[in-house]
């Protein structure tokens, strides 16, 4: 990477880090582009050379957070001596654990609203790509669990893995839309529904235990 590219990358990261702090402290709606530019010590025009606006900054932050979850998924080491339900719960809950979430509920809610409003934006496409990767990780885990005899042979791993991920993702989406729901509500809901789904898919002798 050349010096100019390195300087641009460093300033981009500074803008993102600064905006994340301001959004988290003051609330997204109360942070204008001018405030971000002032904190970064650049002109508003320079800020717009990096991002078209604060919506794109937030969507980039959310995409980065999702991509960080991809790394968490890749690092997961399954305990194949454990029941299948325990394996899937451990895997999915690491995505949605409070310590894995760097952005608060309000920012996720706003980010989802922005992505739904403009599904063709580069940031929305980046977020969907990351969601596909996360879903594929659950599918790959499903195949590994099945290969060890912990799921029935007739289970469609592609469908089952995607269902587990989509279910957990929808519970998280519901969490962001509700002021009253907590991270504990999300994790308890994911665990309960994951165990119920896995119970249907395990071999009969394991389901009877």
N, C-alpha and C positions, 0 to 999 in steps of 0.2 A: 504494500500500500504506500503510495506516494505521500509526501508531506501534506499537500492540499487535501487529499482524501482523508487522511488521518485527522486533520483539523476539523473537517466537516463532520466526520463521525463523532468526534469528541463534543462538538457543539450540539449536534443532534441529541446525544445522550444527555447533555446538560439541560437542554430544553425539556426533554422528557422527564428527567428527575425533578426539575424545578416545578414543572406543571403538576406532576403527581403530588408533590408536597402541598402546593397551593390548592389543588382540587380537594385533597383530603382534609385540609385545615379549614378552608373557607367555603367549600361547596362549589360544585361545577358552575352553577348558574351565576355565582358571584365573582367568578374569575374571568376577566376580560383578557383579550390578547395583549393589550397594552400592559397589563399587570405582569404577565409572564415575561414579556420583552424587557420590562424594567428590572425584574428580578434577575434575568439572565445577563443584563447589561448590553442589550443590542437594541437596534431600532425595530419598530413594528414591521417595517418593510423587510428588514433582514429576517425576522421571524417568519414572515410569509414566504420567504425563499425556501424555508425548510418544511413548513406545513401550511396548507391553505387556510387553516383555522383551528380553533380549539377542539372542534368535533373530531378532526383528523388526529389531533394529538391524543385525545382520550381513546379513540379506537386503536391507535398504535399501541398505547399502553396495555389495553386489554388483550390485543393479539400477542404481545410479548409475554404477558402473564400466562396466556393459554399455552404458548410455546414452551414456557418454563415447566408447565405441567407435563409436556411431552418428555422432557428430560427426566422428570420424576418417574414417569411410567417406564422409561427405558432402564432405569436403575433398579427397578423392583425385582427382587429375587423370591419367587414363590416357594412356599413350604409345601411340597407335594405330599408330605406325610400328614398334613392337616386335611380336614373335610373340605370338599369343593366349595361349600358356602363360605367357609372361613377364608379361603384363598381369594375368592372374588370380592368379598367385603373388604379385606385388607387392601386389595388393589384399588378399588373404586374410592374408598374413603380417603386414601392419600391425596386424591385429586381435590377433594372438597373439605379437607381439614382446615380449620381456621388459620393455622400457621402457614398453610400453602397459599393463602389469599393475601396479596399485598394491597389490593384495592378494596375499598369498603363497599357495602351493599348499594349505596346510592349511586356510586360511580358505575358499578356493573349494570344497574337498572338503566341508567342513562345511556351507557354503551350499547346495551341490547336495543333500546329504542332507536338509537341512531342507525344501527345496522339493519333493523327491520324497515326503517324509512327509506334507506338507499341501499338496496341489496347489491347494486352493481358497482359500488365504490371499491377501490382497491383494498381498503381497510376491512370492509365487510367480507370480501372474498378471502382475504388473509385469515380472518377469524374462522370462516367456514372450513378452510383447508386444514387449520389446526384441529378443529373439531373432528374432521375425518380421520386425522392421524390418531387422535385419542381413541376414537371408536375402533380403529384398526388394531390398536394395542389390546383392547379388550377382546377382540376377535382372536388375535394371536394367542392370548392367554387361554381362551376357551379351547382352542385347538390343542394346546399343551396339556390342559387338564383332561381333555377327552382322551388324548393319547396314553395317559397313565391310568385309564380305566375309571376315572372319577366322574365321568358323565356318560350317559348312554350313547351307544354307537349311532343311533338314529337321530341324534340331535344335530341340527344344521348349525354348525359353529358360526357361520357368517351372520345368520339371522339372530341366533341366541346372543352372541356377543354384542351386536349392534343394539339389540333390545335392552340389554343390561345398561349399556352406556346411555342410550336415549332416555331411559327411565330415570337414571341418576341426574342427567342433564336437565330434564324437565323439573325435577324436584328442586334443583338449584335455581332454575328460572323462576319457579313459584316463590322461592325464598326471597329473591331480589324484588319481587313485586309486592311483597307483604311487609309492612312495617313491624308486624308483631312476631313474625317467625324468626327464630334464632338459628345459629349454626348447629346447635345441638338438635334442633328440630330436623334440620336437613340430614345430618349424619344418621340420626335414628331412623328417619324415613327411608333413606337409602339402604341401610342395613336390613330393615324389616322386609322391604320389597325385594331386595336382592336374595335374601334367604328363601323367601317364598317362591321366587322364580327358579332358583337353583334346585330346590326340593323337588320340583316337577321333573327336572332333567337328570337327576342322579339315578344310577342303577337301583332296582327295587330293593336289593339287599342292603344298600346304604340308606335308602329312604326310610327303611323300617327301623333303623337304629335310633 
